[in-house]
Every structure is written in structure tokens, then in C-alpha cells.
Amino acid sequence: MPRATSSPTATKEQTFPTERCKSEQRTPQQDVSSTPQSPPKPSHTQLEQVLLETLQYLTQQSVRQVPQLQLAESQPDEAPWQAIADGLKQGPTLPKIELMKFGGDPSEYGESVANFRDNIESQVSDDSQRLTRLLAQCVGKVRDAIKSCVNLPVGQRYNAAWKTLLKNFGQPHMVADAHMRKLREYNLRRVDATNLMDFARRLQDTKRALTSMGPLYVSRLKYEDTILMLMKKLPDEDLKLEWTDVAGDMICSKGHLDFYDFLNFIQKRADRLNNRFGQELKSPPLQKRKKKDMETEGNKILQLMPRP
């Protein structure tokens, strides 16, 4: 049986559709690579998933930032509230005070130092500014003693000024002697509320100053000679007699007298007179009482003298 032979024409006819199919299959790929196409539109499910993830992310970020936001918001708000609180603590605006100046009296050294350190040194950090204000608070011989400290090196001026003040006006024995001298020179003219209160304050100031300096100096007040000197300053003999009775009872009870005992005695008598009724009592001056006593004694002598 003869074999069928295929002609070239038939072969072309048979292979052509295959090549055409391949060309048709390559054509879309070539078109895709050559011409840009828009991405496919997401479906509703994909949009919901993206929105859900975005919402979760924003929620997490907001939770993390809330404490920081609260802290950032609270810090600006604290400033005005703190200012209001400070204003309430300070109260109304106070008038400007005039600080005491130191003129060289050792009995005023402690008060002057405390006044300067509390009101000026604690508010000023620069030593040069402190020295300027210290010079302004000193007068007379005190200012003359420390004004040359400005010629020292910058870091030594302020400390050198304080050392000079302490050496010349603030040594403990100087302060104690000055207080005791004021007590010896004090003159109690009347036995009334005003003068007794002033006398009691002077005794109290001396006690506080010497007590702050230690037992070595406060012991000067415990001498019996000191108490006897103070008793002699009482211009009223009745008051002296009353103190003698009180002193005798204390000696019997505890065996000795203290400066504090005399101070308490004067303070109690001053407190008793420091009222409306006590203000009506007018104790005559000492010289007038002496003159009256002399006149009384003179009259008695005249009465005893025989008449001609």
C-alpha cells in the first residue's frame, strides 16, 4: 500500500496554526511589558482588611502616646498653678524693709550677722555682689575696717571681710563684755509697767546672747555679785524687799540663786503691772522720792528739837 507523502504546502498549513497560536500567546505578554496597565482594583474584602489593620495601628500608637501627651499637657499647666500657690504662701506684697546697719557695737554683732545672712547672703550667690552689700550695711569704723578688702584677689575679698569683722568686733569675749557693760550701765528710773518691761527685755537679751555663746560665757550671769548689782538697780525699796523674800525662799529650797530667778521675778512683776490698772500707778522718780524722804526726816528732827 503506497505511503502518503506530505507536501510542503500541507506542512505549512499544518504548522501555521501552531505558530499563530504561539504568536497570539506572546502578543499579550509583549503588550503587557510594553504598555503600562493600572493595578487591579481591590475587592471590598481587601479594603475592609486594610482599614481594620490601619485602625488597629492607630489605636496602638494613641495608647502609647497618651501618657506622654498627658505629661506634656500637665507640665505647662503646673506653672500657673504653682505661681498661684506661691503667691498664696507669700501673702500680700510686703513693704520694703530697712535692714539694720552695723556700727561696731559687739553686743549687736550676732543680730547683724544673722540679719545679713538671712536677707542678703541667701539671696545673692556672687561674692562680689555680697561684698558690695556688706559694705552698704556697715557704717563708721566697721566700714573703714573692711573697705580695703576690695583690693584683694576676687576669690578672697568676701571671706577676708568677714574675718576682719569677726576679729575686730565679734569675738565671744567682746560680745559678752559688751552685754555685761550694758547691764551695769542700765538705769531703772521708775517702777512701772513700761520701765519694768524694758528692764526685763534687757535681761532677756543678755541671757539669750550669752547662752548662745556657750556655758563659759553664760556662767558670768550666775555670779551672786551680778545678781546683787542688778538688785541695787531697783529704785523701789518695797520691790527690793520683795526680791529678798523670794531669794531667801529659793536659797532655802535649792541652795543657790540663778540669773534666771531674778529675770523671772522682774518679768512677773512687769506682767502684773502691764494692764489698764497698772498703767494708773505712777511711781515717782527716784530723786523726788529721795527729796521727799529727806524732807520727812528733816521734819522729824525739827519736831524732836526742843523749842525755845
C-alpha positions as CSV (number, residue, x, y, z in Angstrom):
1,M,0.0,0.0,0.0
2,P,1.6,3.3,-1.0
3,R,2.7,5.7,1.8
4,A,1.2,9.0,1.8
5,T,3.6,11.8,1.5
6,S,3.0,15.2,2.8
7,S,3.7,18.1,0.6
8,P,5.5,21.3,1.7
9,T,2.2,23.1,1.3
10,A,0.4,20.8,3.6
11,T,3.2,21.1,6.1
12,K,2.9,24.8,6.1
13,E,-0.8,24.5,6.5
14,Q,-0.3,22.2,9.4
15,T,2.4,24.2,11.2
16,F,1.0,27.7,10.6
17,P,-1.8,27.5,13.1
18,T,0.6,26.4,15.8
19,E,2.9,29.3,15.2
20,R,-0.1,31.6,15.0
21,C,-1.2,30.4,18.4
22,K,2.3,30.9,19.8
23,S,2.4,34.4,18.3
24,E,-1.1,35.0,19.7
25,Q,0.1,33.8,23.1
26,R,3.3,36.0,23.0
27,T,1.4,39.1,21.9
28,P,-0.4,39.8,25.2
29,Q,2.9,39.4,27.1
30,Q,4.6,41.8,24.8
31,D,1.8,44.2,25.1
32,V,1.8,44.0,28.9
33,S,5.6,44.6,29.1
34,S,5.4,47.4,26.5
35,T,2.3,49.3,27.8
36,P,1.7,50.1,31.5
37,Q,-1.6,48.9,32.9
38,S,-3.4,50.1,36.1
39,P,-3.3,47.7,39.0
40,P,-6.3,45.6,39.6
41,K,-9.0,47.2,41.9
42,P,-9.1,45.6,45.3
43,S,-12.2,43.9,46.4
44,H,-14.4,45.0,49.3
45,T,-12.9,42.4,51.5
46,Q,-9.4,43.6,50.9
47,L,-10.5,47.2,51.7
48,E,-12.1,46.2,54.9
49,Q,-8.9,44.3,55.9
50,V,-6.7,47.3,55.2
51,L,-9.0,49.6,57.1
52,L,-9.0,47.2,60.1
53,E,-5.2,47.0,60.2
54,T,-4.9,50.8,59.9
55,L,-7.4,51.3,62.8
56,Q,-5.5,48.8,65.0
57,Y,-2.2,50.5,64.3
58,L,-3.6,54.0,65.1
59,T,-5.1,52.6,68.3
60,Q,-1.8,51.2,69.5
61,Q,0.0,54.4,68.7
62,S,-2.6,56.5,70.5
63,V,-2.3,54.3,73.6
64,R,1.5,54.7,73.7
65,Q,1.3,58.4,73.3
66,V,-1.4,59.1,75.8
67,P,0.9,59.2,78.9
68,Q,3.4,61.4,77.0
69,L,0.6,63.7,76.0
70,Q,-0.8,63.9,79.5
71,L,2.7,64.6,80.9
72,A,3.3,67.3,78.2
73,E,-0.1,68.8,78.9
74,S,0.3,68.7,82.7
75,Q,3.7,70.4,82.7
76,P,2.5,73.7,81.2
77,D,-0.5,73.7,83.5
78,E,1.6,73.2,86.6
79,A,3.4,76.5,86.1
80,P,0.4,78.9,86.6
81,W,-0.9,76.8,89.5
82,Q,2.5,76.8,91.1
83,A,2.7,80.5,90.8
84,I,-0.7,80.9,92.4
85,A,0.3,78.6,95.2
86,D,3.5,80.6,95.8
87,G,1.5,83.8,95.8
88,L,-0.9,82.5,98.4
89,K,2.0,81.4,100.6
90,Q,3.7,84.7,100.3
91,G,0.5,86.6,101.0
92,P,0.1,90.2,100.0
93,T,3.1,92.2,98.7
94,L,5.0,93.4,101.8
95,P,6.6,96.8,102.0
96,K,10.4,97.0,101.6
97,I,12.2,96.6,104.8
98,E,15.2,98.6,106.0
99,L,17.9,96.2,107.1
100,M,19.8,97.1,110.3
101,K,23.3,98.6,109.8
102,F,26.2,97.5,112.0
103,G,28.2,100.3,113.6
104,G,30.7,98.3,115.6
105,D,28.9,97.6,118.9
106,P,29.9,94.0,119.8
107,S,26.5,93.5,121.5
108,E,24.8,93.9,118.1
109,Y,27.2,91.7,116.2
110,G,25.2,88.5,116.4
111,E,22.0,90.2,115.3
112,S,23.7,92.0,112.4
113,V,25.3,88.8,111.1
114,A,22.1,86.8,111.2
115,N,20.2,89.7,109.6
116,F,22.7,89.9,106.7
117,R,23.0,86.2,106.1
118,D,19.2,85.6,106.1
119,N,18.2,88.5,103.9
120,I,21.1,89.2,101.6
121,E,23.7,86.4,101.5
122,S,21.0,83.7,101.0
123,Q,19.6,85.6,98.0
124,V,22.9,86.5,96.3
125,S,25.3,83.9,95.0
126,D,28.1,86.1,93.7
127,D,30.7,87.0,96.3
128,S,31.5,90.4,94.7
129,Q,27.8,91.4,95.0
130,R,27.8,90.1,98.6
131,L,30.8,92.2,99.5
132,T,29.2,95.3,97.9
133,R,26.0,94.8,100.0
134,L,28.1,94.0,103.1
135,L,29.9,97.4,102.7
136,A,26.5,99.1,102.4
137,Q,25.3,97.5,105.7
138,C,28.3,98.7,107.6
139,V,28.9,102.2,108.8
140,G,31.6,104.2,110.5
141,K,34.7,102.3,111.8
142,V,33.2,99.0,110.6
143,R,33.1,100.1,107.0
144,D,36.6,101.5,107.3
145,A,37.9,98.2,108.6
146,I,36.7,96.2,105.6
147,K,36.7,98.6,102.7
148,S,40.3,97.8,101.7
149,C,39.3,94.1,101.1
150,V,38.2,95.2,97.6
151,N,41.9,95.4,96.7
152,L,42.4,91.6,97.3
153,P,42.1,89.0,94.6
154,V,38.5,88.3,93.6
155,G,38.1,85.0,95.3
156,Q,39.4,86.2,98.7
157,R,37.6,89.6,99.2
158,Y,34.4,88.4,100.8
159,N,35.9,85.9,103.2
160,A,38.6,88.4,104.2
161,A,35.9,91.0,105.1
162,W,34.1,88.5,107.4
163,K,37.3,87.5,109.1
164,T,38.1,91.2,109.7
165,L,34.7,91.8,111.2
166,L,34.9,88.8,113.5
167,K,38.4,89.7,114.7
168,N,37.6,93.3,115.4
169,F,34.0,93.2,116.6
170,G,32.7,89.7,117.0
171,Q,35.0,87.7,119.3
172,P,33.0,86.0,122.1
173,H,34.7,87.8,124.9
174,M,34.0,91.1,123.2
175,V,30.3,90.3,122.8
176,A,30.0,89.1,126.4
177,D,31.7,92.1,127.9
178,A,29.5,94.5,125.8
179,H,26.3,92.9,127.1
180,M,27.5,92.9,130.7
181,R,28.6,96.5,130.4
182,K,25.1,97.5,129.2
183,L,23.6,95.8,132.2
184,R,25.9,97.7,134.6
185,E,25.1,101.0,132.9
186,Y,21.4,100.5,132.8
187,N,19.4,102.9,134.9
188,L,15.9,101.9,136.1
189,R,14.2,105.2,136.9
190,R,10.7,104.1,137.7
191,V,8.9,101.0,139.0
192,D,6.1,101.0,136.5
193,A,4.9,98.7,133.6
194,T,6.9,100.4,130.9
195,N,10.2,100.6,132.7
196,L,10.0,97.1,134.2
197,M,9.1,95.6,130.8
198,D,12.2,97.4,129.3
199,F,14.4,96.1,132.1
200,A,13.1,92.6,131.6
201,R,13.8,92.7,127.9
202,R,17.4,93.9,128.6
203,L,17.9,91.0,130.9
204,Q,16.4,88.6,128.4
205,D,18.6,89.8,125.6
206,T,21.7,89.3,127.7
207,K,20.7,85.8,128.7
208,R,20.0,84.8,125.1
209,A,23.2,86.2,123.7
210,L,25.4,84.7,126.4
211,T,23.6,81.3,126.3
212,S,24.1,81.0,122.5
213,M,27.9,81.5,123.1
214,G,28.2,78.5,125.5
215,P,28.5,77.7,129.2
216,L,31.8,79.5,129.6
217,Y,30.1,82.9,129.0
218,V,26.7,82.3,130.4
219,S,28.3,81.4,133.7
220,R,29.0,85.2,134.2
221,L,25.4,85.7,134.8
222,K,25.3,83.2,137.7
223,Y,27.6,85.1,140.0
224,E,25.9,86.4,143.1
225,D,27.7,89.7,142.6
226,T,25.9,90.1,139.3
227,I,22.5,89.4,140.8
228,L,23.3,91.8,143.7
229,M,24.3,94.5,141.3
230,L,21.0,94.1,139.4
231,M,19.0,94.2,142.7
232,K,20.6,97.5,143.6
233,K,19.2,99.0,140.4
234,L,15.7,98.6,141.7
235,P,14.6,102.1,142.7
236,D,11.8,100.9,145.0
237,E,12.7,99.6,148.4
238,D,9.5,97.6,148.6
239,L,10.5,95.8,145.4
240,K,13.9,95.1,146.8
241,L,12.3,93.7,150.0
242,E,10.0,91.5,147.9
243,W,13.0,90.2,145.9
244,T,14.9,89.5,149.2
245,D,12.0,87.3,150.4
246,V,11.9,85.4,147.1
247,A,15.6,85.0,147.1
248,G,15.6,83.7,150.6
249,D,12.9,81.1,149.8
250,M,14.9,79.9,146.7
251,I,18.2,79.6,148.7
252,C,16.3,77.5,151.3
253,S,14.8,75.3,148.7
254,K,17.6,74.7,146.2
255,G,20.7,76.2,147.9
256,H,21.6,78.9,145.4
257,L,20.3,81.6,143.1
258,D,20.5,82.0,139.3
259,F,20.3,84.9,137.0
260,Y,17.1,83.3,135.6
261,D,15.5,83.6,139.0
262,F,16.0,87.3,139.1
263,L,14.8,87.6,135.5
264,N,11.6,85.7,136.2
265,F,11.0,87.8,139.3
266,I,11.2,91.1,137.2
267,Q,9.2,89.6,134.4
268,K,6.3,88.6,136.6
269,R,6.2,92.0,138.3
270,A,6.2,93.7,134.9
271,D,3.4,91.4,133.7
272,R,1.3,92.3,136.7
273,L,1.6,96.0,136.1
274,N,1.3,95.7,132.3
275,N,-2.5,96.2,132.3
276,R,-5.0,99.0,132.5
277,F,-4.9,99.1,136.3
278,G,-1.1,99.0,136.4
279,Q,-1.0,102.0,134.0
280,E,-2.8,104.1,136.6
281,L,0.0,103.5,139.1
282,K,2.6,106.2,138.8
283,S,5.8,105.6,140.6
284,P,7.6,108.9,141.4
285,P,11.1,109.3,140.2
286,L,13.9,108.2,142.5
287,Q,15.3,111.8,143.0
288,K,11.9,113.0,144.0
289,R,11.4,110.2,146.5
290,K,14.8,110.9,148.0
291,K,14.0,114.5,148.3
292,K,10.7,113.7,149.9
293,D,12.3,111.3,152.3
294,M,14.9,113.9,153.3
295,E,12.1,116.4,153.9
296,T,10.3,113.9,156.1
297,E,13.5,113.2,158.1
298,G,14.1,116.9,158.4
299,N,10.6,117.5,159.8
300,K,11.1,114.7,162.3
301,I,14.3,116.2,163.5
302,L,12.7,119.6,163.8
303,Q,9.9,118.1,165.8
304,L,12.3,116.4,168.2
305,M,14.3,119.6,168.7
306,P,13.4,121.5,171.9
307,R,11.5,124.7,171.3
308,P,12.8,127.9,172.9
